[in-house]
Amino acid sequence: MKYAAELFGTFMLVFAGLGTAVLAGGTVHAVGISFAFGLTLVAMIYAIGPVSGCHINPAVTLGMLLTKRIKAGQALGYMVVQVIGAIIGAGLVLAIAKGNGSFVPTPDTFGINGYGAHSPGHYNLLAAFLTEAFFTMLLVITVLGATDSKAPAGFAGLPIGLALAVTNLAAIPVTNASINPARSIGPAIYVGGWAVEQLWLFIAAPLAGGVIAAIVYMALHGSSEQTVKTKAAGA
């Protein structure tokens, strides 16, 4: 059931988020798209979180693996079904969009992530990599902190969803905002061309962000525990 939950959650995230970008982006613009992703993540956290933890993002799963909250075999399974869910979600968006006879699925009309000439603001490769890596770090470290055993119970969905909305707001002008390798893979495989050629960055950079988040989280968490132990010893 955990794998089914991850597949379904990623499907819904891509369907709602990408669907907003493709079907209503001209109306709601970057703010609306950002909150579509963020609010869908909030909904999924409460819907499937009790089943799988609601990673629905390979970068989050990697962060969980590195902080030893999930085993390697399960992490790999999560990543596989997340990509499958994203492909299904993007396919459903494409099926709906084609209901408009004038719609042609191209990298420019299908919410594809890109850099250089294919960046909305024409940002270069380095800028795109840094954007994706460090905004993904923000999301993943929020997930790690909000789901920590010491965090207030029952509130994790709100900061995590808001973190995704914020990262999208900042990253959309640079790359169209991936922050999630599965979200990038889903639509890219339907259009090919430069979307697939540039896909490597939107896999590598978010995963790098997940690694950085795990390192920072473990360093801060270890420092916090050491401080508590020192104070207890002093008492």
N, C-alpha and C positions, 0 to 999 in steps of 0.2 A: 504493500500500500504506500510506502514511503516514496518509491520511484514513480508510482502513478500520480501521487500528489505533486511531486516536483515537475513532472511533465505537464500536468494540468495547470499548475501555477504559472509556469513559464509561458505556456500557451496563452493564458489570459493576459499576462503582462504585455506580451508582444501584440496580441490581438487588440487590446484596448489602447495601448500607447502608440504603436505604429498605426493602428486604425485611425486614431485622432490626427496623427501627422498627415496621413495620406488623404483621408476623407474630409477632414475639417481644418487642416492646417492653415488654409487661407483665411479662415474665419477666426480661429482662436489664437493663432500665431504661437510663438515660443512659450509664452506663459501658460497657455492652455495645454499645449503638448506636455510641458514639464509636469503640470499637476495631474494630467491624465496618467502618466507613468507613476508618479508618487502616490496618488490616491488608490490606484489599482494595487500597488504593492502593499499599502495599508490593509486593503480588503483581503488580499491573499494571505497576509500574515495571520489575520484572525481566522480565516477560513481553513487554511491547511497547515498553519504553524504547529498546531498540536499533533499533526500526523508526521510531518517530515522536518519541521524547523523552518520551512519556507525560505530556502536559499534562493531558488529560481534564478541563479546567476553563478556561472563557474568561478568567478573571482571571489564571491562570498564563500563558496564551497572550499576553494583553495585556502582562504583565510581560516576557515574552520578546521581544515586538515592540519595546517601548520600550528595551530594552537591546541591541537590534540582533542578537539571536540567531536571528531568524526574519523573513522578509520579509512585507510587508503582505498580499499575495495569499494566501500560505500560511496566515497567521494567520486571515484571514477564513474560509478553507475549514475550518480546524480548528474554529473556533467554530460553524460551521453543523453540522458532523457531530457535534460534542459535544452539541449540543442534540438532534439526531435520536437519538443513542444514549441520551440520558437519557429521552426520550419512550418509546422502545422498552422500556427497562429498567423504567420506571414502569408501563407497560402490562402487562408480564409479571407484576410484583408484583400488580397489580390482578386479573389473570386467576387467579392462585393464591389470593388472598384471597377471591375470590368463590366458591371451592370450599367455603367455609363459608357455608351458606345464610343466616346471620344478618348477614353483613358487608354494610355499605352504605358505598360510597366517599364520604365527606364530608371537608371540610377538617380536621375534628377526628380522623378515623380514618386519614387517608392521609398522615401525615407532612408536612403543609403548613407552610410558613414564614409567620409572621404577627407583627404588632405590635399594640399597644393591647389591645383586648379579645380579640384572637386570639393574643396572646403567652402562652406557658405561665405566665409569671410576671407578666403584665399590664404589661410594660414599654412605654413610649411610643415614638413614632416616632423621636425623636432617639436614645434609648438603643439602639434596634434598629439604626439606621444606624451609630452608632459601633461597636457590637459587631461587625457584619458587616464594616465597612470595616477595622477595625484587627486583627481576628483573621484576616481574609483577607490583610492585609499580612504578618502573621507567617508564614502558610503560604507566600506567594509569595516572600518574602525568603529563607526557608529553601530553597526550590527553587532560587533563583538562586545562593545561596551553595554549596549542596551539589553543584550541577552545574557550578560554576566549574572552569575548567581547572586551577586550583591546588589544588582540593579533592582529598582522597584518593580514588583511583579505586575504584569498585565498592561504595561504601557509601552512595550517595545515597538509596537507597530507605528506609533505616531512619530517618534524621532527618526526611525528608519525611513518611513515614507517621505517625511519632509527633507531628509538628506538626499534622497533620490531626486526629488523635485528641484532642490537647490543645485545639485550637480548638473542636471539637465539644463536649467536656466543658464548656467555659466558656459556649458560645453556646446550647446546647440549652434552658436555662431561660429565655433571653431571647427567642429567635426560632424555636426548633426547629432551629437551626444550618443555614444555607445554606452559606456560605463558597464557593459555586460557583453561578453563575447557571443553568447547565444543570440542576443537581440540583433547583433550585427550579421551573424551567419544566416539567420532566418531569411531576411529579404534579399541578401546579396546573391544567394544561389539561384534565385528566380530570374535575375537579370544578367548575370555574368559580366563580361567586359572588365572595365576598371574596378567595378565593385568587388569582384573576386580578387583582382590583382592587388588591391590595397587592403584586403581583409586581414592580412597578417598583423597589421598594426593594431587592429581593433580586437584581436585575440591576445597579442603579446602585451600591449600596454595595460589593459584592465587586469590581466593576471599579475603583471608586475606591481600594480597598485595593491592587489590582494596580498602579495608577499610583503610589501612595505608596511601595510596596515598591521599584519600579524606581528612583524618585528617590533614596530612601535608599541603595539598593544602589550606584547609580552614584556617589553622593557619597562613600560609604565606600571604594569600589573605587578611585576617582580619588585620594582622600587617601592610600590605601595605596601606590599606584603612585608618587605624588609623594614619599612618605617614602623609598621604596626608591631612587629616583633621586637624592634629596638625599644619602642616606648614601653611595651609590656615588660621587657627585661629591666628597664630603668625603674619601673614602678615597684 
